[in-house]
Amino acid sequence: DYIFSLLTGYDEAPHGMEVRTGLSYNPYFPGGLIGMPPPLVDGMVEFEDGTPATVSQMSKDVTTFLTFTSYREQDERKLMGLKAVLGMILITCGVFYHKRFRWSLLKSRRITFEK
């Protein structure tokens, strides 16, 4: 995930790289220098369930939330897909029954040719 890497990737610049005032070093940003300071800090929030508020955990929460908000209709599509698959299974069972038992009279006929 690019956003997860961007949020957790803030670090000291490597030796020999000049970082201007107001910029931060992040190897996941193109060029390595970004004008945004690290947005997340350990212990920034307190979770109700006692989960430690590390930068990694908060970054995971942010990316999960952004994914959810960008695909709001995903739950509806999954339900529609499940209904479609179940409908196809029912249709397949009906076709199998029709072929197996309704056509068996025609398939079991014996045709004899007399001279």
C-alpha positions as CSV (number, residue, x, y, z in Angstrom):
1,D,0.0,0.0,0.0
2,Y,1.4,3.3,-1.0
3,I,-0.5,5.3,1.6
4,F,0.5,3.0,4.4
5,S,4.2,3.2,3.3
6,L,4.0,7.0,2.9
7,L,2.5,7.3,6.5
8,T,5.1,5.0,8.1
9,G,8.1,5.8,6.0
10,Y,9.3,9.1,7.6
11,D,13.0,8.7,8.5
12,E,16.2,10.6,8.8
13,A,17.7,11.6,5.5
14,P,20.7,9.5,4.3
15,H,24.1,10.9,4.8
16,G,25.0,13.4,2.1
17,M,21.4,14.3,1.2
18,E,20.5,17.9,1.8
19,V,17.0,18.5,3.3
20,R,15.7,22.1,3.0
21,T,13.7,23.7,5.8
22,G,10.1,22.6,5.8
23,L,10.7,19.3,4.0
24,S,10.8,15.8,5.5
25,Y,12.6,12.8,4.1
26,N,10.4,9.9,3.0
27,P,11.8,7.2,0.7
28,Y,8.3,6.3,-0.6
29,F,7.6,9.7,-1.9
30,P,8.9,10.4,-5.4
31,G,12.2,12.3,-5.0
32,G,12.4,11.4,-1.3
33,L,11.5,14.9,0.0
34,I,7.9,15.7,1.0
35,G,6.6,19.0,2.3
36,M,4.3,17.4,4.9
37,P,5.7,16.6,8.3
38,P,5.0,13.2,9.8
39,P,1.2,13.2,10.4
40,L,1.1,10.3,12.9
41,V,3.0,10.0,16.2
42,D,3.0,7.1,18.6
43,G,0.4,7.5,21.3
44,M,-1.5,10.1,19.4
45,V,-4.9,8.5,20.1
46,E,-6.3,6.1,22.7
47,F,-8.2,3.1,21.5
48,E,-11.1,1.9,23.6
49,D,-10.0,-1.8,23.4
50,G,-6.5,-1.0,24.6
51,T,-4.7,-1.5,21.3
52,P,-1.4,0.2,21.4
53,A,-1.5,3.4,19.3
54,T,1.6,2.9,17.2
55,V,2.2,4.7,13.9
56,S,1.9,1.3,12.1
57,Q,-1.5,0.6,13.7
58,M,-2.9,4.0,13.0
59,S,-1.6,3.9,9.4
60,K,-3.4,0.6,9.0
61,D,-6.6,2.1,10.3
62,V,-6.3,5.1,8.0
63,T,-5.8,3.0,4.9
64,T,-8.6,0.6,5.9
65,F,-11.0,3.5,6.3
66,L,-9.9,5.1,3.0
67,T,-10.5,1.8,1.2
68,F,-13.9,1.4,2.8
69,T,-15.0,4.9,1.8
70,S,-13.8,4.5,-1.7
71,Y,-15.8,1.3,-2.2
72,R,-19.0,2.0,-0.2
73,E,-21.1,-0.2,-2.5
74,Q,-18.8,-3.2,-2.1
75,D,-21.1,-4.9,0.4
76,E,-24.1,-4.5,-1.9
77,R,-22.1,-5.9,-4.8
78,K,-21.0,-8.9,-2.8
79,L,-24.6,-9.6,-1.7
80,M,-25.8,-9.3,-5.3
81,G,-23.0,-11.6,-6.5
82,L,-24.0,-14.2,-3.8
83,K,-27.6,-14.0,-5.0
84,A,-26.5,-14.5,-8.6
85,V,-24.4,-17.5,-7.7
86,L,-27.2,-19.1,-5.7
87,G,-29.6,-18.4,-8.6
88,M,-27.2,-20.1,-11.1
89,I,-26.9,-23.1,-8.8
90,L,-30.7,-23.4,-8.7
91,I,-31.0,-23.1,-12.5
92,T,-28.3,-25.7,-12.9
93,C,-30.1,-28.1,-10.6
94,G,-33.3,-27.5,-12.6
95,V,-31.6,-28.1,-15.9
96,F,-29.9,-31.3,-14.6
97,Y,-33.3,-32.6,-13.4
98,H,-35.0,-31.8,-16.6
99,K,-32.2,-33.5,-18.7
100,R,-31.9,-36.5,-16.5
101,F,-35.5,-37.5,-15.8
102,R,-37.7,-35.8,-18.5
103,W,-35.5,-36.8,-21.4
104,S,-34.9,-40.3,-20.1
105,L,-38.0,-41.5,-22.0
106,L,-36.6,-40.4,-25.3
107,K,-33.2,-41.7,-24.6
108,S,-34.3,-45.1,-23.5
109,R,-36.4,-45.7,-26.6
110,R,-35.4,-48.5,-28.9
111,I,-35.7,-47.9,-32.6
112,T,-35.8,-51.0,-34.7
113,F,-35.7,-51.2,-38.4
114,E,-37.6,-53.9,-40.2
115,K,-37.1,-55.1,-43.8
